[in-house]
């Protein structure tokens, strides 16, 4: 197998590339570098600069590198931006996937792993653990594009005899190495780091939810565990039947409240200032925690790293990139 990893220079993509290459898989990375960083990709892994919207480029990459499987991570992923620019999200996330699937089918590729999201569930209501059979009702265009992407992947798999898998990530944090850390300020851990670095208190959006401490509860997954899950899923696909499909949650199956997470961040950074409570954000679910049983049963995978390890590794990366 030779795997093309789209978005392979991004925060998650670079972890996946390193994990797969380190495990002996042949890997090619594709990234337009709009958010990715070339330095994240190991020297021994070819990096092609370009977009999954570029059909001619994809044809050349498939032919020149003998690609036999695809891990598709390239996508726009900011919820607020998706609300402000929905057409861009549909064009890039769904349109890019459609272009990629057409090129893959023409090249005879028969294995495809799709990066989906827990955002497909929307607000799941008062459930302890979200199973893959829970209703999908995304509440923003980003989540809609991920759900539409799943539909498209499965349809293409049936039409072209591809074995496919969709991984629904929950909240990703941490870094396998400081140089691979998340440099964006869009997810909660770097958002809190950014506030502390600017000598501001962390923010909590709502403290009156029906949860033990009133703040939202989420399932946080270490990015290194997520990369392990991609390797397990890729190897599952290598032996899967033509046209088969698999959809699995990727999470720890354990809930952590926003207050609990901020407390851990305070312990790691030494900055324990009291967070400021602000108004709720529209669409935030009180609780969103994965059932991780299907991933264990189908892929033989479980998360191994805890929240403190996520925060500590992310903090090392933050300090490196901030020049501390």
C-alpha positions as CSV (number, residue, x, y, z in Angstrom):
1,X,0.0,0.0,0.0
2,X,1.0,3.6,-0.6
3,X,-1.2,6.1,1.2
4,X,-1.9,9.6,0.2
5,X,-2.6,11.8,3.2
6,X,-4.3,15.0,2.3
7,X,-3.8,17.8,4.7
8,X,-0.6,16.0,5.7
9,X,1.2,19.1,6.9
10,X,-1.6,20.2,9.2
11,X,-1.8,19.8,13.0
12,X,-3.6,16.4,12.9
13,X,-2.4,15.4,9.4
14,X,1.3,15.7,10.4
15,X,0.7,13.4,13.4
16,X,-1.0,10.9,11.1
17,X,1.8,11.1,8.5
18,X,4.5,10.5,11.2
19,X,2.6,7.7,12.8
20,X,2.0,5.8,9.6
21,X,5.5,6.4,8.2
22,X,7.0,5.4,11.5
23,X,5.0,2.1,11.4
24,X,6.5,1.3,8.0
25,X,3.6,2.4,5.8
26,X,4.5,4.2,2.5
27,X,3.1,7.7,2.7
28,X,2.8,10.7,0.4
29,X,1.5,14.0,1.9
30,X,-0.6,16.6,0.0
31,X,-1.2,20.0,1.5
32,X,-1.8,23.5,0.1
33,X,0.0,24.9,3.2
34,X,-2.8,27.5,3.8
35,X,-2.8,26.2,7.4
36,X,-0.2,23.4,7.3
37,X,3.5,23.8,7.8
38,X,6.0,21.9,5.6
39,X,8.5,21.5,8.5
40,X,6.0,19.2,10.2
41,X,6.4,16.5,7.5
42,X,9.3,14.1,7.9
43,X,12.1,14.5,5.3
44,X,11.6,11.0,4.0
45,X,8.0,11.6,3.2
46,X,7.3,13.3,-0.2
47,X,5.3,16.5,0.3
48,X,3.2,17.7,-2.7
49,X,2.0,21.3,-2.4
50,X,-1.6,21.6,-3.8
51,X,-5.3,21.2,-3.2
52,X,-7.7,18.3,-3.3
53,X,-9.8,20.6,-5.5
54,X,-7.1,20.3,-8.3
55,X,-8.2,17.3,-10.3
56,X,-5.2,17.3,-12.7
57,X,-2.7,17.5,-9.8
58,X,-4.5,14.6,-8.1
59,X,-4.2,12.5,-11.2
60,X,-0.5,13.1,-11.4
61,X,0.1,12.3,-7.7
62,X,-1.9,9.0,-8.0
63,X,0.1,8.0,-11.0
64,X,3.6,9.2,-10.0
65,X,3.5,7.7,-6.5
66,X,1.4,4.6,-7.2
67,X,-1.2,5.6,-4.6
68,X,-3.4,2.7,-3.5
69,X,-5.2,4.2,-0.5
70,X,-6.2,7.7,0.7
71,X,-6.5,9.3,4.1
72,X,-8.5,12.5,3.6
73,X,-8.0,15.1,6.3
74,X,-7.8,18.3,4.2
75,X,-10.7,20.5,5.1
76,X,-11.7,23.8,6.6
77,X,-12.8,23.3,10.2
78,X,-13.7,26.5,12.1
79,X,-17.3,26.5,13.2
80,X,-17.7,30.3,13.3
81,X,-16.1,30.7,9.9
82,X,-18.4,28.1,8.5
83,X,-21.4,30.1,9.7
84,X,-20.1,33.3,8.1
85,X,-18.9,31.6,4.9
86,X,-21.0,28.5,4.3
87,X,-20.5,28.4,0.5
88,X,-16.7,28.3,1.0
89,X,-17.1,25.4,3.4
90,X,-19.3,23.4,1.0
91,X,-17.0,24.2,-1.9
92,X,-13.8,23.1,-0.2
93,X,-15.0,20.4,2.2
94,X,-17.6,18.7,0.0
95,X,-16.4,19.8,-3.4
96,X,-12.8,18.9,-2.6
97,X,-13.9,15.5,-1.4
98,X,-15.9,14.9,-4.6
99,X,-12.9,15.8,-6.8
100,X,-10.7,13.5,-4.8
101,X,-13.1,10.6,-5.0
102,X,-13.4,10.9,-8.7
103,X,-9.7,11.0,-9.2
104,X,-9.2,8.1,-6.8
105,X,-11.8,6.0,-8.6
106,X,-10.2,6.7,-12.0
107,X,-6.8,5.7,-10.6
108,X,-8.2,2.4,-9.3
109,X,-7.8,3.3,-5.6
110,X,-9.9,1.0,-3.4
111,X,-9.2,2.2,0.1
112,X,-10.4,5.5,1.6
113,X,-10.3,6.8,5.1
114,X,-12.3,10.0,5.8
115,X,-11.7,12.5,8.6
116,X,-15.2,13.2,10.0
117,X,-16.2,14.9,13.3
118,X,-18.5,14.6,16.3
119,X,-20.0,17.8,14.9
120,X,-22.3,15.5,12.8
121,X,-24.3,14.8,16.0
122,X,-25.1,18.4,16.7
123,X,-26.7,18.7,20.1
124,X,-27.3,15.1,21.1
125,X,-29.4,15.9,24.2
126,X,-29.2,14.2,27.6
127,X,-27.3,11.1,26.7
128,X,-24.4,9.7,28.7
129,X,-22.4,8.3,25.8
130,X,-23.0,9.0,22.1
131,X,-23.0,5.9,20.0
132,X,-22.4,5.8,16.2
133,X,-26.1,5.0,15.8
134,X,-27.2,8.3,17.4
135,X,-29.2,10.6,15.1
136,X,-27.1,13.1,13.1
137,X,-28.4,16.6,13.2
138,X,-25.5,19.1,12.8
139,X,-26.1,22.6,13.9
140,X,-23.6,24.5,11.8
141,X,-22.3,24.4,8.2
142,X,-19.0,22.7,9.2
143,X,-20.9,19.8,10.8
144,X,-23.2,19.6,7.7
145,X,-20.2,19.3,5.4
146,X,-18.8,16.5,7.4
147,X,-22.1,14.6,7.4
148,X,-22.5,15.2,3.7
149,X,-18.9,14.0,3.3
150,X,-19.7,10.7,5.0
151,X,-22.7,10.2,2.7
152,X,-20.6,10.9,-0.3
153,X,-17.8,8.6,0.8
154,X,-20.2,5.7,1.4
155,X,-21.9,6.3,-2.0
156,X,-18.6,6.4,-3.8
157,X,-17.5,3.3,-2.0
158,X,-20.6,1.4,-3.1
159,X,-20.3,2.7,-6.7
160,X,-16.6,2.0,-7.2
161,X,-16.0,-1.0,-4.9
162,X,-13.9,1.1,-2.4
163,X,-13.6,-0.1,1.2
164,X,-14.2,3.1,3.3
165,X,-14.1,4.2,6.9
166,X,-15.3,7.5,8.5
167,X,-13.7,8.5,11.8
168,X,-15.8,10.8,13.9
169,X,-13.2,12.8,16.1
170,X,-14.2,14.3,19.4
171,X,-12.1,17.1,20.9
172,X,-8.5,16.9,19.8
173,X,-5.7,18.2,22.0
174,X,-2.0,17.7,22.8
175,X,1.1,17.0,20.7
176,X,3.3,14.0,20.1
177,X,6.3,16.4,19.9
178,X,6.5,20.2,20.6
179,X,7.2,21.0,17.0
180,X,3.9,19.3,16.0
181,X,1.7,21.3,18.4
182,X,-1.4,23.2,17.3
183,X,-0.5,26.8,16.5
184,X,-4.0,28.0,15.9
185,X,-6.1,29.6,18.6
186,X,-9.4,27.9,17.8
187,X,-9.7,25.0,20.2
188,X,-10.1,25.3,23.9
189,X,-6.6,24.4,25.1
190,X,-4.7,26.9,22.9
191,X,-7.4,29.4,23.5
192,X,-6.8,29.3,27.3
193,X,-3.0,29.4,26.7
194,X,-3.5,32.5,24.5
195,X,-5.5,34.2,27.3
196,X,-2.9,33.4,29.9
197,X,0.0,34.5,27.7
198,X,-1.7,37.8,27.3
199,X,-2.2,38.1,31.1
200,X,-6.0,37.6,30.8
201,X,-8.2,35.1,32.7
202,X,-9.6,32.1,30.8
203,X,-13.2,32.4,29.6
204,X,-16.0,30.0,30.4
205,X,-19.1,30.3,28.1
206,X,-21.9,29.5,30.4
207,X,-21.9,28.0,33.9
208,X,-25.6,27.1,34.2
209,X,-25.7,23.9,32.1
210,X,-27.3,20.7,33.6
211,X,-23.9,19.3,34.4
212,X,-22.1,18.6,37.8
213,X,-20.3,22.0,37.8
214,X,-22.6,23.9,35.4
215,X,-20.0,24.0,32.5
216,X,-20.1,21.9,29.3
217,X,-18.7,18.4,29.4
218,X,-16.6,17.1,26.5
219,X,-14.5,14.1,25.5
220,X,-10.9,15.1,24.9
221,X,-8.6,12.9,22.8
222,X,-4.8,13.1,22.5
223,X,-3.7,13.8,19.0
224,X,-1.2,11.0,19.3
225,X,-4.0,8.6,20.1
226,X,-5.9,9.9,17.2
227,X,-2.9,9.2,14.9
228,X,-2.8,5.7,16.3
229,X,-6.5,5.3,15.4
230,X,-5.8,6.3,11.8
231,X,-3.0,3.7,11.5
232,X,-5.4,1.0,12.9
233,X,-8.2,2.1,10.5
234,X,-5.8,2.1,7.5
235,X,-4.7,-1.4,8.3
236,X,-8.3,-2.5,8.8
237,X,-9.1,-1.1,5.3
238,X,-6.1,-3.0,3.8
239,X,-7.9,-6.2,4.6
240,X,-11.5,-5.0,4.2
241,X,-13.9,-6.3,1.5
242,X,-14.6,-4.1,-1.6
243,X,-17.5,-1.8,-1.0
244,X,-17.5,-2.2,2.8
245,X,-17.9,0.7,5.1
246,X,-17.2,1.5,8.7
247,X,-18.1,4.5,10.9
248,X,-16.5,4.9,14.3
249,X,-16.2,7.4,17.1
250,X,-12.7,8.4,18.1
251,X,-12.7,9.5,21.8
252,X,-11.8,8.4,25.3
253,X,-15.4,7.7,26.4
254,X,-14.8,9.9,29.5
255,X,-16.2,13.4,30.1
256,X,-14.2,16.4,31.3
257,X,-15.9,19.7,32.1
258,X,-14.6,23.0,31.0
259,X,-13.9,24.0,34.6
260,X,-12.0,20.7,35.2
261,X,-10.0,21.2,32.0
262,X,-9.1,24.8,33.0
263,X,-8.0,23.5,36.4
264,X,-5.6,21.0,34.8
265,X,-4.3,23.8,32.6
266,X,-3.7,25.9,35.7
267,X,-1.8,23.0,37.4
268,X,0.4,22.5,34.3
269,X,1.1,26.2,33.6
270,X,1.3,27.4,37.2
271,X,-1.3,30.1,36.3
272,X,-4.4,29.3,38.4
273,X,-6.4,32.5,37.9
274,X,-10.1,32.3,38.2
275,X,-11.9,32.0,34.8
276,X,-14.4,34.7,33.7
277,X,-17.9,33.5,33.1
278,X,-19.5,34.8,29.9
279,X,-22.8,34.1,28.1
280,X,-23.5,30.8,26.6
281,X,-22.5,30.3,22.9
282,X,-25.4,29.3,20.6
283,X,-25.5,25.6,19.8
284,X,-23.2,24.4,22.6
285,X,-24.4,21.0,23.9
286,X,-24.3,20.5,27.7
287,X,-22.5,17.1,27.2
288,X,-20.9,15.4,24.3
289,X,-18.9,12.2,25.2
290,X,-18.2,9.3,22.8
291,X,-19.0,5.7,23.2
292,X,-15.6,4.2,22.2
293,X,-16.7,0.6,22.1
294,X,-17.1,0.2,18.3
295,X,-13.5,1.4,17.7
296,X,-12.2,-1.1,20.2
297,X,-14.2,-3.9,18.7
298,X,-13.6,-3.1,15.0
299,X,-10.1,-1.6,15.1
300,X,-8.6,-3.0,18.3
301,X,-8.0,0.6,19.3
302,X,-8.4,2.4,22.6
303,X,-7.1,5.8,23.7
304,X,-4.1,5.5,26.1
305,X,-3.3,9.1,27.1
306,X,-5.1,11.2,29.7
307,X,-6.0,14.9,29.9
308,X,-3.0,16.0,31.9
309,X,-0.7,14.5,29.3
310,X,-2.6,16.3,26.6
311,X,-2.3,19.6,28.4
312,X,1.4,19.2,29.3
313,X,2.4,18.3,25.8
314,X,0.3,21.1,24.3
315,X,1.9,23.6,26.7
316,X,5.4,22.5,25.7
317,X,4.5,23.1,22.1
318,X,2.9,26.4,22.9
319,X,6.0,27.6,24.6
320,X,8.2,26.5,21.7
321,X,6.1,28.3,19.1
322,X,5.8,31.4,21.3
323,X,9.6,31.6,21.7
324,X,9.4,31.0,25.5
